Amino acid sequence: MSSPWAPTFEPLFVVGGAASAWAYARAARSDPPGRARIAAFTAGILLIVLALNSPLETIAVDYLLLFHLLQNVIISDWAPPLLILGLTPGMRAGIAGRGGRPLAFFTRPAIALPIWLIGWYAVHLGGVYDAALRNPILLNGEHLFMIAIGLLFWWPVLSDAPRAVPTLGRIAYIFAAFVGSAFLGLALTFAPPLYGYYEDLPVRLWGISAAQDQNLGGILMTTEQAIVFFAVIVWLLVVLFREEDEAERELQARQRAEGLL
């Protein structure tokens, strides 16, 4: 067993991060993004690459479930929205155009939400989780899958190419996602150990038992999703109020133009 502070190297995600940065830089030549978008996209790439190429990966695989769950929320809940926010409207429109009907279908809220929820729960099933941890190829596949469903989930909320989901619908979508996903975090918080892989580890880091490890992981997951989803709902409410104000001003302007006011 390696030192918990030993760095890891997962070339798949390093190469993927570099390729994404190159594609972004190339697209930026014809559609320059602002500094905030560049910072968001860069942060999204770094979160994925560093979460899977650092001591965090070592601790997640060799010592603590808590850190593995932290990895999952980083690459599925944090990085994907930053990547999407980092794209300009033109870049999003280009992706939507290249994705065509399949992308339009799978990013419909009625499709994206069930896929995300089923995927989120399926990955964290005891047998699936244990199998991935014992096979590096399956573990990389799990991480790719988490990134993919994260992008799929956040696209209807943050993409405006085109804006097919009204703001109120996006609020309902995020709320439904929070309610639907909360049961996993609660189960991990209160259930006895579900993952034989972590129970069988010969060394317990910092004296944390397998039960404590899982319970802390459940608390982390529940708290993290509550913060992220609540923040997004607040932002969408601000957007909704702004839209209503703009609609009211436009209505008043039309009425004045027609001599009704």
Summary of the structure (lengths in Angstrom):
residues: 261
radius of gyration: 21.0
end to end distance: 77.5
largest distance: 81.1
contacts: 797
relative contact order: 0.11
helix: 81%
strand: 0%
